[in-house]
């Protein structure tokens, strides 16, 4: 009887040890997943601010120094509620970022304290549609002892909330860089494929452009950083020519090719931010770049004042489960001189 009791105790101890080992392994697996999926927010955008407030007075200082924004994803909705929450010892992170309001949601996953650093983990869910950027402030409650926190490091995981439809040209946007202020009229020779435009296209865009890149639209009487359009695109391409890129190597590939084709750092940044989640998680992607002449045959653009440099890029891509051999596309480098207009967009295709 005594021997059975000892065996039972030993078995119980072994089970408890196994249980703790499993818990530790699961925790390590979860931390590894965070390391693999989340990247520092600076890889997505540098256009953000983070403010950690532990008192209502600190919040007031933040509000005075920040341009008016709309609070979303908030646990409190009024000034009085926020003041009362601070009074109860609550602490909040105010995360301000420019987002495409039509297609982006940013969720708060967790925070983690590492020495004097507070790590903020966010999850961005995006879809294929697009609108103009809006500056939003997200409000997140944080817990724990923040006495010794010296900085907040944000990390982001981006995922797609929907699949892009085939044969739709997504997010072609036009940037204007004149050497001096000017009025210009932009027209599509065949606007019938258009599905969405912003600002609204009514037979033409009548705009005033500034050397800074700012666009003033006479129709809406508002400023924009780019003109946006979207349309049905049934253009057939030869998929035996192009590039086959491993999903995990998407960023360096796009950085190299887009710079070669003439995009600026900001334009390249916005391009990659928009397309990375649709490319990076695939084993491989077939990629082909349609440039000025090929795009003219699909969607011809006319300008009342012709630019000195026109760069039009449409990236056609196709997810692949395995690598395939294609003839490498020959790209022509673009040099920007004088009055420059730049356009980029993309489309998902199939064999």
PyMOL commands that set and color helices and strands:
alter all, ss='L'
color gray80, all
select helices_A, chain A and resi 2-37+41-43+56-65+79-87+191-193+247-260+265-279+292-298
alter helices_A, ss='H'
color red, helices_A
select strands_A, chain A and resi 39-40+48-53+70-72+91-100+104-114+117-126+133-142+151-160+168-177+182-188+194-198+205-209+215-217+222-224+227-232+241-246+284-290+301-303+309-320+327-328+340-348
alter strands_A, ss='S'
color yellow, strands_A
deselect
rebuild
show_as cartoon
